[in-house]
Amino acid sequence: MIICAIGGSIAYAIYLSLAPYYIWITWLPPVAIVSIITIAFAFVRPLDLSFTKWVLLWIQFSLLPQKRSWIKSSGEVTHPAGLQTKTQNKKSKKEQEEEALASKQDKIRGLQKFLDAEKSKSQQ
């Protein structure tokens, strides 16, 4: 409703400033354009977003730089925030190797317990 009030006030101000001096053909198009835009913003929800959220997203899009990155011979499109440095990749590989080693050691311990249990059964 606030949007309708603001847009209606602007349209009425245009009407008041133009109507006393010009015929209706002159003042009607600006008043109609402002009124239609106001109604569209008040009642039409583009992309199922509220007007306030749409305006904030538009401001964010306008103010923030449009960053694009290109990696030669890469078929994947990535966002700069998603890129990793070489040291981060090495850390993740090292962590993966440590996890694999820990998993193998757990399997060996489990096999060791099983064999020890079988050995103690056969000795009794």
Residue, then its C-alpha position, 0 to 999 in steps of 0.5 A: m500500500i505504501i508503494c501505491a501511496i508514493g506512486g499515486s502522490i507522484a502521479y498526482a503531483i505531475y497532474l497538478s503541475l501540468a493540468p492547469y497549463y496544458i490540455w489532457i493530451t499533454w498531462l495524461p501520458p506522464v500520469a498514466i506511465v507513473s500510475i502503470i509503473t506503480i501498479a506493476f511494482a505494487f501488485v506484480r511479483p517478478l521472480d516471486l520476489s517482493f518489491t523491497k527485495w527486488v529493489l535491494l537485489w537490483i542495487q546490489f547488482s548495480l553496485l558490486p563489480q561483475k567478476r568473471s574468471w576464465i581458466k584455459s582449457s576448462g569446461e567448467v564455469t566457476h565463481p571466483a569465490g569457489l576457486q581454490t589456491k594450490t596450497q588449499n588443494k595440497k591440504s585437501k589431498k594431504e587430509q584425504e591421504e591421512e583419512a585413507l591411512a586412518s581407515k586402513q589402520d582401523k581395518i587392520r586393527g579389526l582384522q587383528k582383533f578377529l585373528d587374536a580371538e580365533k587364536s585364543k579359541s583354538q588354544q582353549 
